[in-house]
Amino acid sequence: AGKPKPVLTREPAGEIFEGDTVTLSYRQGAPVHQTDRSSGTGAGYTISAAALPHSGEYWCRAGRGANRLTHNYSNAVKIQVSARFSTPTLTVMPGVSVWEGEAVTLQCGAQIYKQGTQLQYCYIKDNGNLRGAGSQDQHSIPAAELRDTGSYQCEVEAAGTGLKKRSGSVSLTVKGESF
């Protein structure tokens, strides 16, 4: 008589997004093996912060010794990790070249794919965080100065997950009035 086949299940059963915790459980104390060769032992295998590369098929096997014929493989469980929010896009208004004294607005746009996700925004100039930038999707420079010339990015974080995505760089040039 063949050994009972281990049964592998996953939690949550529904859609999985970046940053979610995913637990694979099975009814035998066997390791879980995955296509990227990571594994867990004991009663389950946990992905504490799911990322897009975690997508794939998972299964467990039960058995003793190195002889594969004694190992009993479970059903395969598919994991498809979806993006929680998009990579942000930074827009500079009214444009990337302005005169000294003009008002400039940095607009950081990101699309939310998982309902209930709260986004926090950080604005970066020449690789240093900007003063006064916070959890707003835009940052204003009321009157541009020559020193505001530089390379800008915005970074978006899903609150409570540690998941961050950064926009591409946009160069702003502030031109001086010539008298």
Disulfide bonds with the S-S distance in Angstrom:
Cys108-Cys154 2.11
